[in-house]
Amino acid sequence: MAPRAFWTGYLRLSLVNIPVRLYTATASERSIAFHQIHEPTGERIRYQKVAPSVGPVENEEITKGYEYEKGKYVLIDPKEIDELKLESKQTIDLARFVDDDAIDPRYFQTPYYLMPDGDMADEGYVLLHRALKETKKVAVGQFILRGHGNIAAIKPFEKGLLLEVLRQENEIRSADTLFDEIPAVKVDKEALDLTKELIKRKSGKFEPGQFKDEYYEAVWELIQAKLEDRAPEIVTEEPGGAKVINIMDALKKSVEQGKGKSTAKGTDKGTDKSAGKKASSSRATKKTTRTPKRKSA
């Protein structure tokens, strides 16, 4: 089944308007959700919408309000918000073009696929895609999505365009107060070379499928074990020692351990992955573990 666009509008570049559709680029799959349960009866805890002087109220009686003073609200009907005549509700105005690395990675929030909407949009869409690709620029604009004003960064991605919603400036916390606490440490050249060697050996392609959500799998196994009235079959790792190890000794042992087992080229083909499996199995007391099928909660 083809995905449905959840927003339609226009990309505007000066006097050029390109009809577009927006699609989610990420799955809505969530982690395991737990409910609050009344333990003596096994019943789920429920919540009601209550007005202190009235008691439980119906959804039809509820509107939105902004608290301008303690306990005082100005009431806003959602329809009044919908009727606001804002051009950015249906238009992404491309106001600036910046270098690909000019946007601080902390600002990137949510990716979406941007598609041309109809045959009349194809030429302008493909033209913008190619121009961005050849100039190595990212388009930056504003639009309204799901009741919020957003900054959008649009960049070429494979054959199409990727729109990334950016955080607002006031949503980013400065790192200065934290990083100022990092002491100035004189770095030993040999230790630096050994660290670079370890990085080189573990270098390769980013393969997100190789990273498993072990916490999810363990919790899901615990749930299944309770349903089947058995002990959970979980890999338990031995607790790490609290002894402080000299960093130079640890680096030397790490490099020596990896000699002949993996190279940067081998890592790319999965050599380092097998070495990692051996290392993790030596740290763990392993029992038979089933890989659960992830479900949406």
C-alpha positions as CSV (number, residue, x, y, z in Angstrom):
1,M,0.0,0.0,0.0
2,A,1.4,3.4,-1.1
3,P,2.1,5.8,1.8
4,R,-0.2,8.8,2.1
5,A,1.1,12.4,2.1
6,F,0.2,14.2,5.3
7,W,0.9,17.7,4.0
8,T,0.6,19.3,0.6
9,G,1.7,22.8,-0.4
10,Y,4.2,24.7,-2.5
11,L,8.0,25.2,-2.6
12,R,8.5,28.8,-3.6
13,L,11.8,30.1,-5.0
14,S,11.4,33.8,-5.9
15,L,8.5,33.7,-8.4
16,V,8.7,30.0,-9.0
17,N,6.1,27.8,-7.2
18,I,6.5,24.0,-7.2
19,P,3.5,21.9,-5.9
20,V,4.9,19.3,-3.4
21,R,3.8,16.6,-1.0
22,L,5.4,15.6,2.3
23,Y,5.9,12.1,3.5
24,T,7.3,10.7,6.8
25,A,10.8,9.3,6.4
26,T,10.8,7.4,9.7
27,A,8.7,4.5,11.0
28,S,6.2,5.2,13.8
29,E,7.3,2.1,15.6
30,R,7.6,2.7,19.3
31,S,9.3,1.0,22.2
32,I,7.4,-1.3,24.6
33,A,4.7,0.6,26.4
34,F,3.7,-0.2,30.0
35,H,0.4,0.8,31.6
36,Q,-0.2,1.6,35.2
37,I,-2.1,-1.3,36.8
38,H,-3.9,-1.6,40.2
39,E,-1.9,-4.6,41.5
40,P,-4.6,-6.1,43.8
41,T,-7.2,-6.3,41.0
42,G,-5.0,-6.4,37.9
43,E,-7.2,-3.6,36.4
44,R,-5.7,-0.7,34.4
45,I,-5.7,2.7,36.0
46,R,-7.9,5.2,34.1
47,Y,-7.9,9.0,34.1
48,Q,-10.8,11.4,33.6
49,K,-11.0,14.9,32.4
50,V,-12.3,16.8,35.4
51,A,-13.3,20.5,36.1
52,P,-12.9,21.0,39.9
53,S,-16.3,22.7,40.4
54,V,-18.2,20.3,38.0
55,G,-16.5,16.9,38.0
56,P,-16.0,14.8,34.9
57,V,-16.7,16.7,31.6
58,E,-17.3,15.7,28.0
59,N,-14.8,16.4,25.2
60,E,-17.3,18.6,23.5
61,E,-17.1,21.0,26.4
62,I,-13.4,21.4,26.3
63,T,-11.6,24.2,24.4
64,K,-8.1,25.7,24.5
65,G,-7.0,28.5,26.8
66,Y,-3.9,30.6,27.5
67,E,-3.1,31.4,31.1
68,Y,-2.3,35.1,31.2
69,E,-2.5,35.4,35.0
70,K,-2.6,32.7,37.7
71,G,-6.0,31.0,37.3
72,K,-7.2,33.3,34.5
73,Y,-7.4,32.2,30.8
74,V,-8.1,33.7,27.5
75,L,-10.2,31.1,25.5
76,I,-9.2,30.2,22.0
77,D,-11.4,28.0,19.8
78,P,-9.2,25.7,17.6
79,K,-11.3,26.8,14.6
80,E,-10.0,30.4,15.2
81,I,-6.4,29.2,14.9
82,D,-7.3,27.2,11.7
83,E,-8.8,30.4,10.2
84,L,-5.6,32.5,10.6
85,K,-4.6,33.5,7.1
86,L,-0.9,32.6,7.2
87,E,0.8,32.1,3.8
88,S,3.4,29.8,5.4
89,K,0.6,27.3,6.2
90,Q,0.7,26.1,2.6
91,T,4.0,27.5,1.3
92,I,7.7,26.7,2.1
93,D,9.4,29.9,1.1
94,L,13.1,29.2,0.3
95,A,14.7,32.3,1.8
96,R,18.4,31.3,2.1
97,F,20.9,28.8,0.6
98,V,23.7,27.6,2.8
99,D,26.6,25.2,2.6
100,D,25.8,21.6,3.6
101,D,28.0,21.8,6.7
102,A,26.9,25.2,7.8
103,I,24.0,23.9,9.9
104,D,24.9,22.9,13.4
105,P,23.9,19.1,13.7
106,R,22.1,19.9,17.0
107,Y,19.4,21.7,15.0
108,F,18.3,18.7,12.9
109,Q,15.1,17.2,14.3
110,T,12.9,15.2,11.9
111,P,13.4,14.0,8.3
112,Y,10.7,13.9,5.7
113,Y,10.6,13.0,2.0
114,L,9.5,15.9,-0.3
115,M,7.9,14.8,-3.6
116,P,6.5,16.7,-6.6
117,D,2.7,17.0,-6.6
118,G,1.5,16.4,-10.2
119,D,3.0,16.5,-13.6
120,M,3.2,20.3,-13.6
121,A,5.6,20.1,-10.7
122,D,8.1,17.7,-12.2
123,E,10.3,20.1,-14.1
124,G,10.7,22.6,-11.3
125,Y,11.3,19.8,-8.8
126,V,14.0,18.1,-10.8
127,L,15.6,21.5,-11.7
128,L,15.8,22.5,-8.0
129,H,17.2,19.0,-7.1
130,R,20.0,19.3,-9.7
131,A,20.8,22.9,-8.9
132,L,21.2,22.1,-5.1
133,K,23.3,19.0,-5.9
134,E,25.7,20.9,-8.3
135,T,26.1,23.9,-6.0
136,K,26.4,21.7,-2.9
137,K,23.9,24.0,-1.1
138,V,21.0,23.4,1.3
139,A,17.8,25.4,0.9
140,V,16.4,26.9,4.2
141,G,12.8,28.1,4.6
142,Q,9.9,28.3,6.9
143,F,6.4,26.7,7.0
144,I,3.7,25.6,9.4
145,L,3.3,21.9,10.1
146,R,0.9,20.3,12.7
147,G,0.1,23.6,14.3
148,H,3.7,24.8,14.7
149,G,6.0,27.2,12.8
150,N,9.1,25.3,11.6
151,I,12.4,26.0,10.0
152,A,13.1,23.6,7.2
153,A,16.3,22.5,5.5
154,I,15.9,21.0,2.0
155,K,18.7,19.0,0.4
156,P,19.1,16.5,-2.4
157,F,18.8,12.9,-1.4
158,E,19.3,10.2,-4.0
159,K,16.8,11.0,-6.8
160,G,14.6,13.2,-4.7
161,L,14.6,15.9,-2.0
162,L,14.8,15.4,1.8
163,L,13.2,18.0,4.1
164,E,14.5,18.2,7.6
165,V,12.6,20.1,10.3
166,L,15.1,22.1,12.3
167,R,14.9,23.1,16.0
168,Q,14.4,26.8,16.8
169,E,17.4,28.7,18.1
170,N,15.9,29.0,21.6
171,E,15.6,25.2,21.8
172,I,19.4,24.7,21.7
173,R,21.3,24.8,25.0
174,S,24.9,26.1,24.9
175,A,27.6,23.5,25.7
176,D,29.9,26.1,27.1
177,T,28.9,25.8,30.8
178,L,29.5,22.0,30.6
179,F,32.6,21.9,28.3
180,D,34.3,24.6,30.3
181,E,34.6,22.1,33.1
182,I,36.8,19.8,30.9
183,P,40.4,20.2,32.2
184,A,43.3,20.9,29.9
185,V,45.2,17.6,29.7
186,K,48.6,17.1,28.1
187,V,48.1,14.3,25.5
188,D,50.9,11.7,25.3
189,K,51.9,11.2,21.6
190,E,52.2,7.4,22.0
191,A,48.8,7.2,23.5
192,L,47.3,9.3,20.8
193,D,48.9,7.1,18.1
194,L,47.5,4.0,19.7
195,T,44.1,5.5,19.9
196,K,44.3,6.5,16.2
197,E,45.3,2.9,15.4
198,L,42.2,1.5,17.3
199,I,40.0,3.9,15.4
200,K,41.6,2.9,12.1
201,R,41.0,-0.8,12.7
202,K,37.3,-0.2,13.6
203,S,36.6,2.2,10.7
204,G,34.1,1.1,8.1
205,K,30.6,1.9,6.7
206,F,27.8,2.9,9.0
207,E,25.5,-0.1,9.1
208,P,22.6,0.6,11.5
209,G,21.2,-2.9,11.1
210,Q,24.3,-4.2,12.9
211,F,23.2,-2.4,16.1
212,K,20.5,-4.3,18.0
213,D,18.3,-2.9,20.7
214,E,19.4,-5.3,23.4
215,Y,17.3,-3.6,26.1
216,Y,14.1,-4.0,24.0
217,E,14.9,-7.7,23.4
218,A,15.6,-8.3,27.1
219,V,12.3,-6.6,28.2
220,W,10.3,-8.4,25.5
221,E,11.8,-11.8,26.6
222,L,10.9,-11.0,30.2
223,I,7.3,-10.3,29.1
224,Q,7.1,-13.6,27.1
225,A,8.6,-15.6,30.0
226,K,5.9,-14.3,32.4
227,L,3.2,-15.2,29.9
228,E,4.6,-18.7,29.5
229,D,5.3,-19.0,33.3
230,R,9.1,-19.7,32.9
231,A,12.4,-18.1,33.7
232,P,13.6,-15.5,31.1
233,E,16.3,-16.6,28.8
234,I,18.6,-13.6,28.8
235,V,22.3,-13.0,28.2
236,T,23.7,-11.6,31.5
237,E,27.0,-9.7,31.4
238,E,29.4,-10.1,34.3
239,P,29.7,-6.8,36.1
240,G,32.8,-4.7,35.1
241,G,35.5,-4.2,37.7
242,A,35.9,-0.8,39.4
243,K,39.7,-1.0,39.3
244,V,41.3,2.0,37.5
245,I,43.5,0.8,34.7
246,N,46.4,2.8,33.3
247,I,45.2,4.2,30.0
248,M,48.5,3.4,28.2
249,D,48.4,-0.2,29.4
250,A,44.8,-0.6,28.3
251,L,45.5,0.9,24.8
252,K,48.6,-1.3,24.3
253,K,46.6,-4.4,25.3
254,S,43.7,-3.4,23.0
255,V,46.0,-2.9,20.0
256,E,47.9,-6.2,20.7
257,Q,44.6,-8.0,21.1
258,G,43.4,-6.8,17.7
259,K,46.6,-7.7,15.8
260,G,45.9,-10.0,12.9
261,K,42.2,-10.1,13.6
262,S,40.9,-7.0,11.8
263,T,42.0,-4.2,9.6
264,A,40.1,-1.1,8.3
265,K,39.4,-3.0,5.1
266,G,38.3,-6.1,6.9
267,T,36.0,-4.1,9.1
268,D,34.2,-2.9,6.0
269,K,33.5,-6.5,5.1
270,G,32.4,-7.5,8.6
271,T,35.7,-8.9,10.0
272,D,35.6,-6.5,13.0
273,K,32.0,-7.6,13.6
274,S,33.0,-11.2,14.1
275,A,35.8,-10.1,16.4
276,G,33.3,-8.0,18.4
277,K,31.1,-11.1,18.8
278,K,33.9,-13.1,20.3
279,A,34.8,-10.3,22.7
280,S,31.2,-9.9,23.8
281,S,30.7,-13.6,24.3
282,S,33.8,-13.8,26.5
283,R,32.3,-11.0,28.7
284,A,28.9,-12.7,29.0
285,T,27.5,-15.8,30.7
286,K,25.4,-16.8,27.8
287,K,22.1,-18.8,27.8
288,T,19.9,-19.6,24.8
289,T,18.3,-16.3,23.6
290,R,15.5,-15.9,21.2
291,T,15.3,-12.8,19.1
292,P,11.8,-11.4,19.6
293,K,9.8,-9.9,16.8
294,R,9.4,-6.2,17.4
295,K,5.9,-5.0,17.8
296,S,4.4,-1.6,17.9
297,A,2.9,-0.8,21.2
